[in-house]
């Protein structure tokens, strides 16, 4: 019995020694080290979109749904809404690997997420993904490489045609962020450094590089961001000018007066306050019960966004987000006091005297006022 117990103990110890030697052998050590190294390399994924990024992507997606050109429709099918550029990394030239031009453009895009990005590449200004689709739709440009289905959407214009392209985009209500290349000698193997040289907004042209040129630039009237709300006093319209850092408010308006102002004032963006959804009948289905129907019909023909909170301060916050301004930037209130001010025309009066272009009705203002009178509310 004693001999049997001793034999089992010896066999057991030999098994453990064999296993220890096996684990200490070089091949198994390499396997263990490789598995440990693999475990250390596992990191949490950074591909998850934030709520703000998702909101911006949905904003662009809504605008792409209004594209009508057949070539644009084909390009939109190649987009992947997993990043702000809309690039499908599985397509040709779609890599977002750190250090690539696409990755660099994505960093610029994240700073001004609601602006079309044009990047200087040699003698061209190029756009990719979502921005390329909008260039094809509104600037009349052809996509690079045609409509090949194996490559990401890419489009651009020569340097000499930049201002025409910017005019086409801003005329359709879009802002553009322009990225320039740093001039000067560079290493053949190193990537050229780039920087944001400026922005083009509706009513605010791009002026970079015009100091030494004999070029007359037309500065149009600045276009405001418009916010509409409603209170017990009536409708209210707030106008915010980003270029002047000013805002003004006008309240107590009738629905007809507000529609007249919208038709005679070009704006960059339109924001509707949640107070418009509630009418006197206590419902939230604004525009379906007569009241608000005229204004609703006017707004549905335009791009607009809903917002909540304070009609002034939260609208200013939207403007800062839209133009990429710091939260510390202040806007000056230039509202004209309501004492003895002239009241706006109603929609019916403005139509009958021709202030609003109407078929079959001549503009009586041009007959009554001298020809050198400026500032007529006629588009």
C-alpha positions, 0 to 999 in steps of 0.5 A: 500500500505504501509502495502504491502511494509513493508511485502515484506521487512520483508519477504526479510530480513527473507530469507537472515537471513535463508540463512546466518544461513544455511551457518554458520551451521557446515555441510555447513562450512565443505563443504566449507572448503573442497572445498577451501582445494581442490582448494588449492591442485591443482598444475601445473603438473610436468609430462611435458617433457623438450626438452632435456628429449624428445631428450634423450627418442627418442635417446633410442627409436631408439636403441631399434628398432634395438633389435632382440631377441624375449624376448627383443621385448616382453619387449619393448612392455611394455615400456611407453616413458613418462619418462627416464626409460621408465616405465609404472606406471600402471604396477606392480612395476612401481610406480615412487612415491617419496621415492621408489627405482624406483624414486631414480633410475630415479634421477640418470638416469636424471644425465646421461641420455644416459647411462645404469643404473645398481643399486646395490640391495643386491647381484644383480645389477638391471636395469629396463625399457629401461635399462633392455631391453638392458641387455636382448638383449646384455648381454644375461640375462633373465628378472626377473619374465620371460615375465609376461605382468603385470610387468615392464621390470626388469633384472640384474646380480649377483655381481660376474658377473658384469664385464662380463655384463659391457664388453658385454654392452661396447663392443656394444658401450654403456656406463654404470652408476653404482650405489652402496649401502653405506655399514654399519649398517642401520635402518631396516625401512630406505632405504639404501643410494646409490651413483654413484660409477663410469662409464664404457665406451668403452675403459674405464673399471670400477675400483671401489672396486678393490684396495684390490683385487688381480685382473689383469684388462685389460685396453684397448685402449681408444675409441674416439668420432668421428665427421665428417664434410666437407669443401672446402678442403675436408673431416675432421675427429675430434677425442675426447678422454673423458678419456684424455680430448684431441681432434685432427683434420685431414682435407683435406681427400678424401672420400676413406681415410675417409672411411679407417679411419672409418673402422680401428678405433673403436669409441664410438659414431659417429656424422655427421655434417650438412655440409655433407648433401650439395654436389657440386650439391647444394642438401641436399640429400647426398648420392643419387647422387654419391658423398658421396655415399661411405661414406654414405654407411659406416655410415648407417651401424652404429649408428650416430647423426647429429649436427650443428654449429662449427665442433669442439666446438659443437662436444666438447659440444656433448661430454660433454653432452654425458659423463655428464661433466661440461661446464667448462671442457676443452679439449686439442688440440693434433693435429699433424701439417700437415707439412711433415706428411705421408698421409693416404692410399686410400681405394683401396690401403689399400684393395689391400695390405690387410691393410683392411681385404678382402676376397682372399687378404692376408695381405702383411704388415705382410709379409713385416714388422717384427713380433714384429712390433706393431700398424698395421691397421688390425682389 
